Amino acid sequence: MLRTRPAVRPLTPADRDAALALCGRDPARHLFVAARIEESARTGSLSSVLGHRVDGELDSICWANANIVPVETDDSARAALAERMRRWRPSTASVLGPREEVLDLWDRLARHWGQPRAIRAEQPLMTTRTRPSARGLEIDHRVRPAWDSEVDAVLPAATHMFTHEIGYPPYVGSSRAYRAAVAGLIARRHTFVLVEQGEVVFKTDIGSLALGCAQLQGVWLTPRLRGRGLSGPLLAAVVDQVLDGRVGPVTEVSLYVNDFNVAALALYERIGFTTVGTFATVLL
């Protein structure tokens, strides 16, 4: 009896170029997965990326680790992915990415996984290709990449941001794993900060970088300084430096934001971001 290979299976290094080509169809939408694929060059493994094939050809992929992130999936691919992942909930923190793909995939997984912590179904995906300084906007030139020696100063800001944004703290008990993640971003010069008298009062990270696009995440200003009009010049400084090539060749900066965060949406629009799509996130 001939055995049929499954339509969904982990990728191998030989699939890397085809997987990046799928992400390249819309780099801003698929940046998270593209960055993880490019980072895999250091480990030589793509086992966290599931590929869906039709007649042996890769037609869509899905990052499947603590986060589940679909890329270019259609109805058939999402059905096959959900069947493969239906027993995975204990090891999964979220399903995120392009709204239509995420909500349909979640509808299939929810039959097995039950009630989520929250569903954020409308998250505008925004991008810009223009330096804010070129638009005549004010720049706070004190903003810079964090130093390796500042991990412990950045950690409280990162923890506060995560807890406020997600609704629960990033760690319980030891901070070792979370601190290592913060340190990793700083080591790559992907965390930008404003430090006043040894205190980090502003920070944002580049969460993903690939295909000439950088995605900002974790935008945070200490609560005691909010409402003073400081966020615009601070974030504009980050965007300026990223588009100037501070972290590598970048032609587009992206981010996504909850639709109910009206103040943040207005801030990003003032800096020059425009909406190019919609994400959704299911928090588990």
C-alpha positions, 0 to 999 in steps of 0.5 A: 500500500502506498503511503500519502505524505501529509499535506502539513509537515515541518519545513526543512532548510531546503524550504527556506527560500520558498517560505521567504518568498511566501512572506515576501508577497506582503512583507509587512503582514508576514514580517513576524514569520519572515524574521523567525525564518531568517533567524533560523539560519543560526540554528539550521532548523525550521521545525517550528514552521509548518508548511502546507503543500498542494501537489508537493508545492509549498503554498502556505506556512504557519509559525507554530511555537508559543505563538501561532502565526499563519501566512498566506493560508486558504480554507483548505490549509487552515483546516489541515493546520487546525487538525494538526494543532488541535491538541496543542493548547497547553503550549500555546500563548496566542494566535496572531496575524492577518485578521481573516486567517487568524479568526478562521483558524481560531474558529476551527481550534476553538472546538478543541481549545475552548474559551480564550483569555481575550480576542482582539479582532481589530488591530490596524496594521500600519506602516511608514516609509518616510522619516518623520524628520523629513516631514518636519516633525519634532525629534527627541535626539536623546533616544538611543539604542539601549546598552548591554549594561542597561538590561536591569534598567530596561526590565521594569519598563518591559515588564510594566508594558507587557503586563498592561498590554497583555493583562498578566505579567510576563513571568511568575517567580524567576525573571530569568527567561524573560530577562534573557529575552530582554537582553537578547533584544538589547544585544542586537540593538533592537531596544531604543530607550530614553534614560533619565537619571538611570531610569528608563522612562521610554522604550520601544523594541524592534520585534521583527526585522526581515525583508527590508521591513522592521516592526516596532513593538512594546511602545511604552512611556512611564505613566508619570510622563504621559499626557505631556506630548512627549510620545510623538518626538520620542517615537519619531526619533526611533522611526528616524533612526530605523529608516536611517539604517541604524539596525540594518537596511530598512525601507519600511517600518510597521506596527499594529495596534488595538483599535480601541487605543484611540490615543495610540492610533492618533499618535502613529498617524501624526508620525506618518503611519498609514493603515495597510491591513488588519491583524487579530490576536487571540490570547490564550 
